Amino acid sequence: MAYTPDQLAEVRQAIVALSTGQRVVSITQNGRTVQFAQANLGDLKAFEREMARAVAADRRRRSRTRLVTTNKGL
């Protein structure tokens, strides 16, 4: 699944909120809302790592460029 940097930022904000004492945070992605509580912080961090890998993979995609050289054979 392709994630955007904005979605990754939202998850990171949720991790910070839970880490600083907020009891429950909600994340909405693709029309689906998921609530995470302090007990689910490990699951949320795993989700953040998965998203970070997906976003980084999208950035690494290179364009397909071919270098063609010709020679008259002289």
Secondary structure, 3 states (H helix, E strand, C coil): CCCCHHHHHHHHHHHHHHHCCCCEEEEEECCEEEEEEHHHHHHHHHHHHHHHHHHHHHHHCCCCCCCCCCCCCC
